[in-house]
Amino acid sequence: MRMGIDIGGTFTDFVLFDEATGEFSTFKVLSTPHAPEEAVLAGLDQLLIGQQPEEKTQPSTQKTGSQLDLQASTSSPQSPISSPQSQTSSPQSPIPNLYIVHGSTVATNALLERKGANVAFVTTRGFRDVPFIQRGNRRFHFNARWIKSAPFIRRERCYEVTEGIDCEGTVVTPLSETDLDAVAERIREAGDVEAIAVSFLFSYINPDHE
């Protein structure tokens, strides 16, 4: 079974695809902006406990994270969302294998509206200014009048660490624990950092240093 989940500013939407029958089921709950994961868990609870659909209720009468509409939208409109117990042959395995794809509209909204956590950026020494040089998203590389977009991270919250991995994933410069300790202390002293992004050179080949 495959499930798609998208967290929006108002609703959190679910689409369930049963590969065995070819049927789709869709439902949604009200989002919980203060803690987006709560709406996801509320929706998954409705799916995994096999609760029967209820009549549609106006959103204004519902609490955030509560069930809004579990009426299945399938090729057979009368059939409710099937209970996970009926999908498995073993009572010891009440939950079917789920392939979950997660999309988050709230993340896109955070970028567009420039709302979100204060982030510290930790990277390989010598690459601190990459978010500010902005070579990657230039539409016109030879336009001398091109105006850069405002960075998402403040420069004073960008930190460098001595380390190095080459394009084949080989460590060429050991990770400096002294640098790590110094960066950790500076982040603590800053007092306003709510999240930390770590992006080391060629870490997608060898993530050991990250």
Helices and strands as residue ranges (DSSP letters): E 2-7, E 11-18, E 23-30, H 36-48, G 59-61, E 67-69, G 84-87, E 99-104, H 105-113, E 119-124, H 130-133, G 155-157, E 158-161, E 164-165, E 171-173, H 177-190, E 195-199
